[in-house]
Amino acid sequence: MLKKNKPVELSWFSALCDDDYQFRGIDDPNLKASWQHCRDIALTAERNQFDNILLPSGYELGMDSVAFAGGIAPLLEKMRLLLAIRCGEMWLPQLARQMATLDQMLGGRLTLNIISSDMPGQKMPSDPRYKRTLETMQALRAMLNGQAVQMDGEFIKLDIEPPRMRTVSGKAPLFYFGGMSPQARDTAAQAADVFLMWPDTKDSVAAILADMKSRADNYGRTLRFGYRAHVIVRETEAEARQAAALLVSKLDGKTGDEIRNRSLDSQSIGVRRQAELRDNAALGDDGDFVEANLWTGVGRARSGCGAAIVGDPDQVLAKINMYREMGIEAFILSGYPHQQECDLFARYVLPNINHGPLTDPDAQ
């Protein structure tokens, strides 16, 4: 159990992957991913005193996360960057040098979201893909810890000293990683610092936490946990629900399907679970709400994280505190449009949460 007075990390999301809308399914040129727009989201999050911001990674969608991180790093004074990197996309010694350089530019405020997915233009079965991911995480951590790497793996074959450029701390940044398949969970148990999950019902979140704690224990490790969700907060619950309904009011089913299928991980177990939540909500009598204040409507036109915490300030705060009591120590939030919803969350909820950057001096 996590005490409510213990700080948790609150992160926002910069929509590098063309994922910003006034109305889901209706493209707005002013909200498409661009340097100016995504920079402004990040600066808004820093002004609102968020602890970290996720820079997502896509191929067909939007901007390159590493290039963007290099541009935004000198503009940030306190906030961390949670930089998404895809395993297999870059030569590992180059990646290690880039990450150490970015950490130096940020004054030691880099964190990494490790992504395991198919590369553009190719498909790989799950087992070898996660083997590649595990080898990448192990070798990258060693190099960022200043250790030589001698690995003759299935995918990583290196006999190399670490780069001269080191992180500010001399250690690897925290590795955030998520995935619902057995292979993903086992990879996280062996090599992640923070296991990320997408929205789910309270009982399912509890089951995931128990499973991941058991898996990590089998490897003699301890995981911390993060929760990635959208949020819609207004002065009253009625206004919040109205904002949620308005967000999808111009969306048709065909457009929603097209948007969901753009992602490289659109058929993953985690994505399928988000679809299952929407289906379960549809069977109930509260619209797209699968449980109190958890709205699945946003997932009609989004692959991946497909539900939002919706309600008045007290309801949203209570939902977050519920997850905190269960053991969640980091939240990655977003909303549409991202700048406006960032301001609203910062006005109504953030001042009531004891928060700060997630630290793990014993990260392995």
Secondary structure, DSSP 8 states (H G I E B T S, - for coil): ---TTS-BEEEEE--TTS---SSTT---GGGS--HHHHHHHHHHHHHTT-SEEEE---SSSS--HHHHHHHHGGG-SS-EEEEEEETTSS-HHHHHHHHHHHHHHTTS-EEEEEE----TT----HHHHHHHHHHHHHHHHHHHTT--EEEE-SS-EEEE---S---SSSS---EEEE--SHHHHHHHHHH-SEEEE----HHHHHHHHHHHHHHHHHTT---EEEEEEEEEE-SSHHHHHHHHHHHTTT--HHHHHHHHTTSTTTTSHHHHHHHHHHHHHHHSSSTTEEETTEE-GGGGG-SS---EEEE-HHHHHHHHHHHHHHT--EEEEE-SSHHHHHHHHHHHTGGGS-B-----TT--
